[in-house]
Amino acid sequence: MTTTPSVECIRVRDAKTGSGHPHHPSYYEIVDPQEIAEVLAVWPDGPAPAGTHEPSDPDIEFLACMCWEYEPGGTDDPRVRELPNVRRPQPLARLLDRDSPDGIPARHRARWAATAPEGLRGYAEAMARGEEPEPPAGVALSTAFAWQGAAREHPADAASLLAEVAPLRLLTGAGTADLAWAVRETDRGGLDAAVRFFASEEFTTRHPKHRRVTDTARDLLLRHARSHRPADLPVLERRLLRAPDDRVRRS
């Protein structure tokens, strides 16, 4: 008796160009069992085409992969099934369409928006709809760092790019002094996001006089980078300039 292997992850490669959601990743994963069942329910009958691919993640035992870009000449591993764009029936195409309001990518974006911090939910919902809203007033930058650095249940889903872009938009327009204060006030996950931000081009391309942070904030960033993000340490040491420490919070 042959046992059909269970599917634990569906990997989707989306090479669609032109109009569409502005913050949709070219690659995302579906791991929710109910969503996997929906995809398999509209999966076309018939054997898998030749040229399947070996899953690169050793933690995923079985994999079904629908790719827009079909590359023949892979492995014959029966656990892996690949469906090129030309063979996708309409129900499956609609389910995976980034622009379909009832598609899986839209659900991922809505799920991400629902977990946004208080005061940022409306902003997140607008971003999830594909809009470019103005950053909300009165939201602490430490909250933006914490939001970007928060652990996500499904980090590789169709909202993965939004989870990076949305907080980043709040940070890039902020002054360096305010960002440095936020470093002091954020949580551990936010500190990881802060290291990434201060080592990114959004900060390192600022004029030298706008790259000066107080010793307290600088030491926090360097210490965290040294223990958790060593690849970012050389950039921080080179680009983070010192400013006189101010221990009084400005009003």
Secondary structure as GFF3:
##gff-version 3
##sequence-region A 1 251
A	DSSP	beta_strand	9	13	.	.	.	ID=ss1
A	DSSP	beta_strand	27	30	.	.	.	ID=ss2
A	DSSP	alpha_helix	33	41	.	.	.	ID=ss3
A	DSSP	beta_strand	63	67	.	.	.	ID=ss4
A	DSSP	beta_strand	80	83	.	.	.	ID=ss5
A	DSSP	three_ten_helix	85	87	.	.	.	ID=ss6
A	DSSP	alpha_helix	90	96	.	.	.	ID=ss7
A	DSSP	alpha_helix	104	114	.	.	.	ID=ss8
A	DSSP	alpha_helix	121	128	.	.	.	ID=ss9
A	DSSP	alpha_helix	141	149	.	.	.	ID=ss10
A	DSSP	alpha_helix	160	172	.	.	.	ID=ss11
A	DSSP	alpha_helix	176	185	.	.	.	ID=ss12
A	DSSP	alpha_helix	188	198	.	.	.	ID=ss13
A	DSSP	alpha_helix	201	204	.	.	.	ID=ss14
A	DSSP	three_ten_helix	208	210	.	.	.	ID=ss15
A	DSSP	beta_strand	212	214	.	.	.	ID=ss16
A	DSSP	alpha_helix	215	228	.	.	.	ID=ss17
A	DSSP	three_ten_helix	230	232	.	.	.	ID=ss18
A	DSSP	alpha_helix	233	239	.	.	.	ID=ss19
A	DSSP	beta_strand	241	243	.	.	.	ID=ss20
###
